[in-house]
Amino acid sequence: MPIYEYRASNIAQSCSHCESGFEVLAKISDAELSACPVCASPVVRVISKVSVVGGNAHLLKENHFASRGFTQYKKVGGGVYEKTAGDGPRYISDDGK
């Protein structure tokens, strides 16, 4: 469920709760609030940035590669790559050495 932000539409008629803004956890299908739940003064929904959380960060960890039989290398410079996970040579280079 998304978190919606609301703020008083008229500061002169607001309370401390809605003057600085407040958040509401609600379903997308729920109606938009029109009044502060504390003082009943008019409020407006504020457009804010979205926070997206990815659940696949574990797929990039070295032990994930190694446990599935892959070898992972990272570039250390000058065309040389160092092994970070899995089986295989410790270093490889683009000149074939």
Secondary structure, 3 states (H helix, E strand, C coil): CCEEEEEECCHHHCCHHHHCCEEEECCCCCCCCCECCCCCCEEEEECCCCCCCCCCHHHHCHHHHHHCCCCEEEEEECCEEEEEECCCCCEEECCCC
